[in-house]
Amino acid sequence: MYGTYDIPCKLAWDALTIEITSLSDKLFHYRREGAGQSIEKELISGNCKLKISPVEPLSTPKFITPYLLIEFSTPVLIAPRMGQELFLTCPLDLGIHLSTGANFQLIDIFTLTSSKYTLYGDPSNGILCKYWKSNVFNASPDVQIYQEAVLNLRISNEDTEWMEVRQVVLNAYGMKIFYKDDHVQLNAVMEIGAGGIAETDFENDLPNEGLKKSVEIFYKKKLSLASKNFIMEQGL
């Protein structure tokens, strides 16, 4: 389903249907059935195409927080001065765009996963995060590519003590999603420093040939001045 399509078009996957019909040369009707909703819009545009891509998983049911907390199904113990690449899963939203050359206009966004939220840190001054729980893998797992991405997490412990890690908090302002028809991937780092304080961030380099970078929703919201990393000061 990911990709670019000529208009008019009709796409169907399981219980999801996305359709754009032509009413005239410049007037189109958009309809989506599925994901618990029925959405219809009239579109006025010239020559354009429909683009479907995975986007940051924080806009549905509405934007509440830019932070994503992924809880590990089993804790990870990491020795002093050691590092390792781990693989997790990460939720996705799906973005529907009209594209005219290099320009993209978001016309619809939805998710096929359930949305949960949790508090990171103390109840009095903690940070609200979108919540996701993932198994920890030593190789890239198979995922449901319209619901989940693979998160490659490079974790390192620069402290002189063993550290137990139960979760990672990520700031979606810096999130970069790479995808192809059968694979969606993100790359992040988690560096644990003195006292068990960790810094997390996303990596921007294209990870593999055959993958392309998705459209960034948060970039469109002019969040370029916001901090793109996250300091985990209230527990691993």
PLY file of the C-alpha trace (Angstrom):
ply
format ascii 1.0
element vertex 236
property float x
property float y
property float z
element edge 235
property int vertex1
property int vertex2
end_header
0.00 0.00 0.00
2.89 2.40 0.64
3.76 4.37 -2.46
2.47 6.90 -4.99
-0.67 6.36 -7.07
-2.29 8.06 -10.03
-5.68 9.67 -9.44
-8.44 8.47 -9.61
-7.67 5.31 -7.63
-9.16 2.82 -5.18
-7.06 0.85 -2.69
-8.26 -1.85 -0.32
-6.44 -3.72 2.42
-8.30 -5.94 4.90
-11.13 -3.73 6.25
-9.52 -0.50 5.00
-10.57 1.26 1.78
-9.06 4.47 0.37
-10.58 5.97 -2.77
-10.28 9.18 -4.77
-12.80 9.73 -7.55
-12.71 12.47 -10.16
-15.71 14.82 -10.26
-14.21 17.20 -12.83
-10.77 18.26 -14.09
-9.96 19.96 -10.77
-12.49 18.56 -8.31
-11.99 15.21 -6.57
-13.76 13.27 -3.84
-11.69 11.53 -1.15
-13.14 8.73 0.97
-11.60 6.48 3.60
-13.47 3.65 5.28
-11.79 1.80 8.14
-9.65 2.32 11.25
-12.89 3.01 13.12
-13.81 5.98 10.94
-15.54 7.07 7.77
-13.84 10.16 6.29
-14.89 12.11 3.20
-13.42 15.30 1.73
-13.72 17.31 -1.46
-10.37 18.23 -3.01
-9.68 21.04 -5.47
-6.37 20.53 -7.23
-4.71 20.32 -10.58
-2.42 17.51 -11.68
-1.47 15.54 -8.57
-0.96 12.05 -7.20
-1.91 10.18 -4.03
0.95 9.24 -1.71
0.66 6.88 1.26
3.53 6.69 3.73
4.26 5.83 7.37
4.54 8.92 9.58
5.34 9.80 13.21
2.96 7.88 15.52
1.83 10.83 17.64
-0.96 12.62 15.73
-3.80 10.17 16.46
-6.39 10.35 17.86
-5.00 13.91 18.19
-1.61 15.42 18.92
-1.09 15.38 22.70
2.65 14.94 23.21
5.80 14.65 21.07
7.26 11.98 23.37
7.13 8.22 22.80
7.92 5.79 25.63
8.70 2.21 24.64
8.69 -0.22 27.55
10.87 -3.31 27.17
9.05 -6.62 27.75
12.18 -7.81 29.60
14.79 -5.55 31.28
18.19 -5.18 29.66
21.31 -5.29 31.87
24.35 -3.63 30.33
27.88 -3.81 31.70
30.13 -0.75 32.18
31.69 0.62 28.98
29.67 -1.77 26.83
27.39 -1.16 23.85
25.01 -3.21 21.74
22.49 -2.82 18.94
19.00 -3.92 19.92
15.83 -4.18 17.87
12.41 -3.08 19.10
9.04 -2.43 17.51
7.48 1.03 17.27
3.90 2.09 16.41
3.07 3.98 13.22
0.52 6.44 11.91
-0.37 6.38 8.22
-0.31 9.64 6.29
-2.32 10.26 3.13
-0.88 13.07 0.99
-1.56 14.77 -2.29
1.74 15.22 -4.09
2.63 17.69 -6.81
6.25 17.15 -7.63
8.29 17.69 -4.46
5.38 19.26 -2.56
3.14 17.21 -0.27
-0.15 18.17 1.37
-1.42 15.96 4.19
-5.13 15.30 3.71
-5.70 12.45 6.18
-3.89 10.68 9.01
-4.92 7.61 10.99
-3.56 4.58 12.82
-4.35 0.88 12.85
-3.04 0.48 16.42
-4.61 1.39 19.75
-3.40 4.60 21.42
-2.26 4.54 25.05
-0.48 7.15 27.17
1.67 7.01 30.27
3.64 9.31 32.54
7.43 9.23 32.56
8.83 10.35 35.90
7.23 11.72 39.04
3.45 12.34 38.98
3.96 15.95 40.05
6.35 16.94 37.25
6.55 13.96 34.91
6.28 13.99 31.13
3.25 12.63 29.31
4.28 10.10 26.64
2.56 7.92 24.11
3.05 4.35 25.35
4.16 1.24 23.51
5.44 -2.11 24.79
7.92 -4.13 22.74
9.85 -7.33 22.92
13.63 -6.99 22.68
15.21 -8.71 19.66
18.80 -9.38 18.61
17.90 -9.17 14.91
15.34 -7.27 12.88
11.92 -8.85 13.63
8.99 -9.38 11.31
6.33 -6.73 11.94
2.91 -5.76 10.64
4.20 -3.00 8.38
1.00 -0.91 8.37
0.99 -0.87 12.18
4.61 -1.16 13.32
8.14 -0.23 12.37
11.43 -1.82 13.39
13.42 0.44 15.73
17.18 -0.15 15.60
18.46 1.10 18.96
22.19 1.46 19.60
22.53 1.46 23.37
25.75 2.16 25.24
26.70 2.42 28.92
29.47 4.95 29.57
29.14 4.68 33.36
31.41 2.57 35.59
28.45 0.62 36.99
26.11 -1.96 35.51
22.83 -0.43 34.34
19.37 -1.98 34.08
17.24 -0.50 31.31
13.49 -1.06 31.21
12.38 1.65 28.78
13.44 4.26 26.29
11.88 7.71 25.79
12.22 9.33 22.37
11.46 12.83 21.13
9.53 12.60 17.86
10.69 16.07 16.77
13.81 14.30 15.48
12.13 11.14 14.20
13.11 9.96 10.72
11.19 7.07 9.18
12.58 5.00 6.28
10.50 2.53 4.34
9.86 0.38 1.30
6.96 -1.90 0.37
7.72 -4.59 2.95
9.81 -2.83 5.60
9.63 0.28 7.82
12.62 1.27 9.94
13.81 3.90 12.41
17.29 4.29 13.90
18.03 5.72 17.34
20.78 5.90 19.94
20.65 5.73 23.74
23.79 6.80 25.59
23.82 6.17 29.34
26.11 8.48 31.27
27.08 9.03 34.89
24.40 8.37 37.46
22.18 6.48 35.04
21.10 9.56 33.08
20.58 8.71 29.41
20.38 10.81 26.27
18.34 9.54 23.33
18.20 10.77 19.74
17.32 9.63 16.24
19.83 9.02 13.46
19.13 10.66 10.12
21.34 8.74 7.70
19.58 6.54 5.14
20.15 3.07 6.61
20.00 0.77 3.57
19.73 0.89 -0.18
16.18 0.47 -1.36
14.71 2.48 1.53
13.43 6.03 1.18
12.67 8.67 3.78
9.05 9.30 4.64
7.35 12.68 4.71
7.89 14.35 8.11
4.65 15.59 9.67
6.30 17.43 12.57
8.67 19.27 10.23
5.61 20.64 8.47
4.42 22.01 11.81
7.51 24.26 11.99
9.06 22.53 14.94
12.58 22.94 13.64
13.56 25.12 16.60
12.53 22.51 19.16
15.09 20.24 20.83
15.30 16.93 19.00
16.97 14.77 21.63
15.70 13.70 25.06
17.44 13.45 28.45
16.14 10.57 30.59
16.76 11.98 34.05
13.96 10.19 35.88
14.84 6.56 35.47
15.77 3.91 32.94
0 1
1 2
2 3
3 4
4 5
5 6
6 7
7 8
8 9
9 10
10 11
11 12
12 13
13 14
14 15
15 16
16 17
17 18
18 19
19 20
20 21
21 22
22 23
23 24
24 25
25 26
26 27
27 28
28 29
29 30
30 31
31 32
32 33
33 34
34 35
35 36
36 37
37 38
38 39
39 40
40 41
41 42
42 43
43 44
44 45
45 46
46 47
47 48
48 49
49 50
50 51
51 52
52 53
53 54
54 55
55 56
56 57
57 58
58 59
59 60
60 61
61 62
62 63
63 64
64 65
65 66
66 67
67 68
68 69
69 70
70 71
71 72
72 73
73 74
74 75
75 76
76 77
77 78
78 79
79 80
80 81
81 82
82 83
83 84
84 85
85 86
86 87
87 88
88 89
89 90
90 91
91 92
92 93
93 94
94 95
95 96
96 97
97 98
98 99
99 100
100 101
101 102
102 103
103 104
104 105
105 106
106 107
107 108
108 109
109 110
110 111
111 112
112 113
113 114
114 115
115 116
116 117
117 118
118 119
119 120
120 121
121 122
122 123
123 124
124 125
125 126
126 127
127 128
128 129
129 130
130 131
131 132
132 133
133 134
134 135
135 136
136 137
137 138
138 139
139 140
140 141
141 142
142 143
143 144
144 145
145 146
146 147
147 148
148 149
149 150
150 151
151 152
152 153
153 154
154 155
155 156
156 157
157 158
158 159
159 160
160 161
161 162
162 163
163 164
164 165
165 166
166 167
167 168
168 169
169 170
170 171
171 172
172 173
173 174
174 175
175 176
176 177
177 178
178 179
179 180
180 181
181 182
182 183
183 184
184 185
185 186
186 187
187 188
188 189
189 190
190 191
191 192
192 193
193 194
194 195
195 196
196 197
197 198
198 199
199 200
200 201
201 202
202 203
203 204
204 205
205 206
206 207
207 208
208 209
209 210
210 211
211 212
212 213
213 214
214 215
215 216
216 217
217 218
218 219
219 220
220 221
221 222
222 223
223 224
224 225
225 226
226 227
227 228
228 229
229 230
230 231
231 232
232 233
233 234
234 235
